[in-house]
């Protein structure tokens, strides 16, 4: 072989590169979703504080506070799911890179034999 990469190996490398890109995109999307959800939670806590401080009608205050608290609880639940999704994507990328390094090392050792 004259230093060229065999076609089978090139196909494997391309597939690996596409998988890495997909995993990185998934991490990026999950990170953005986490940040957006954090922003939404902050905003809704502000709404809750505003209602608590300025709504004079106790019935309306109770109703509105219950609404915003329920919404915040849903966002916290969503945040837990998003953080899990992000953690899984990061672990998948880590595992992929570890496996890729291991395969490359093995291939390097075999080519030196």
Buried (B, 14 or more C-beta within 10 A) or exposed (E): EEEEEEEEEEEBEEEBEEBBEBBEEBBEBBBEBBEEBEEBBEEBBEBBEEBEEEBEEEEEBEEBBEBBEEBBEEBEEBBEEBBEBBEEBBEBBEEBEEEBEEEEEEEEEEEEE
